[in-house]
């Protein structure tokens, strides 16, 4: 049976740092998901629902189980994507990239609605850092050659 590698020091520094940052984001979501990230997921969900909902308001639907579920899915995507990237799996890299792109866009949208405060700017900087690490040329070259 194959053993899961959580960190792979043989990968380039950019990918190794991206995997560490994925685990760090998952831990932050787990610890503070009930407050800030849950509000971010709720605002995103309300914005999407308000485009389609006619008989129920987005605020009514925002109190449902969906926003915590989005937070749990994001935690799972960061952990599974980090582990998949550490094990040099192409699906892991794409899962991690998708979670990072979603988190960056949602933070940018939330920051635009709630005026860019220092906390939002710092969150956006770290999410941008993860994107830079994942799509750095050294990471792309390694992924192209070694990932299955």
C-alpha positions in Angstrom: 0.0 0.0 0.0 1.3 3.5 -0.9 2.2 5.7 2.0 1.1 9.4 2.0 3.9 11.9 2.1 2.8 15.1 3.8 5.9 17.1 2.9 8.4 16.4 0.1 11.8 18.0 0.5 13.0 16.9 -2.9 10.6 19.3 -4.6 11.6 22.8 -5.5 11.5 25.4 -2.7 8.5 27.1 -4.3 6.3 23.9 -4.3 7.5 22.9 -0.8 6.6 26.4 0.5 3.2 26.2 -1.3 2.4 22.9 0.4 3.3 24.3 3.8 1.1 27.4 3.1 -1.8 25.2 2.1 -1.7 23.3 5.4 -1.3 26.7 7.2 -4.4 28.1 5.4 -6.4 24.9 6.3 -5.4 25.2 9.9 -6.4 28.9 10.0 -9.7 28.1 8.4 -10.3 25.4 10.9 -9.4 27.6 13.9 -11.1 30.8 12.7 -13.7 29.4 10.3 -16.6 30.1 12.6 -15.9 33.9 12.5 -14.2 35.5 9.6 -14.1 32.8 6.9 -17.6 31.8 7.6 -18.7 35.4 7.1 -16.7 35.4 3.9 -18.4 32.2 2.7 -21.9 33.5 3.8 -21.3 36.8 1.9 -20.2 34.9 -1.2 -23.2 32.6 -1.0 -25.6 35.5 -0.5 -24.2 37.3 -3.5 -24.6 34.2 -5.8 -28.1 33.4 -4.5 -29.3 37.0 -4.9 -28.7 36.6 -8.6 -31.1 33.7 -8.8 -33.4 33.8 -5.8 -36.8 35.3 -6.4 -39.2 34.1 -3.7 -36.7 33.7 -0.8 -34.3 36.4 0.1 -30.5 35.7 0.1 -30.4 36.5 3.8 -32.8 33.7 4.6 -30.7 31.3 2.5 -27.5 32.6 4.0 -28.4 31.1 7.4 -28.6 27.6 5.9 -25.9 24.9 6.1 -24.2 26.0 2.8 -21.7 28.5 4.1 -20.1 26.2 6.7 -20.1 23.5 4.1 -18.1 25.8 1.8 -15.6 26.4 4.6 -15.3 22.6 5.2 -14.8 22.0 1.5 -12.1 24.7 1.3 -10.3 23.1 4.3 -10.5 19.7 2.6 -9.3 21.1 -0.7 -6.3 22.8 0.9 -5.3 19.6 2.8 -6.0 17.2 0.0 -4.4 19.5 -2.5 -1.3 19.9 -0.4 -1.0 16.2 0.1 -1.5 15.5 -3.6 1.1 18.1 -4.5 3.6 16.6 -2.0 3.0 13.2 -3.6 3.5 14.7 -7.0 0.0 14.1 -8.3 -1.4 16.4 -10.9 -4.9 16.4 -9.4 -3.4 17.6 -6.1 -1.8 20.6 -7.7 -5.0 21.5 -9.5 -7.1 21.1 -6.4 -4.7 23.3 -4.4 -4.7 25.8 -7.2 -8.5 25.9 -7.5 -8.8 26.4 -3.7 -6.2 29.2 -3.8 -7.9 31.0 -6.7 -11.3 30.7 -5.0 -10.0 32.0 -1.7 -8.2 34.9 -3.4 -11.2 35.9 -5.5 -13.6 35.6 -2.5 -11.3 37.7 -0.3 -11.0 40.3 -3.0 -14.7 40.5 -3.5 -15.3 40.6 0.3 -12.7 43.3 0.7 -14.4 45.4 -2.0 -17.7 45.1 -0.2 -16.3 45.7 3.3 -13.7 48.4 2.5 -10.2 47.2 2.4 -8.9 47.1 6.0 -5.5 45.9 7.1 -6.7 42.3 7.8 -8.3 42.0 4.4 -5.1 43.3 2.7 -2.9 40.9 4.7 -5.2 38.0 3.8 -5.1 39.0 0.1 -1.3 39.2 0.2 -0.9 35.7 1.6 -3.4 34.2 -0.8 -1.6 36.0 -3.6 1.7 34.5 -2.3 0.3 31.0 -2.5 -0.8 31.6 -6.1 2.7 33.0 -7.0 4.3 29.9 -5.4 2.0 27.5 -7.2 2.5 29.1 -10.6 6.1 30.0 -10.4 8.2 28.9 -13.4 10.3 26.5 -11.1 7.1 24.9 -9.9 5.7 24.6 -13.4 8.8 23.0 -14.7 8.9 20.5 -11.9 5.2 19.7 -12.3 5.6 19.2 -16.1 8.4 16.7 -15.6 7.6 14.8 -12.5 3.9 14.9 -11.8 1.7 12.0 -13.0 
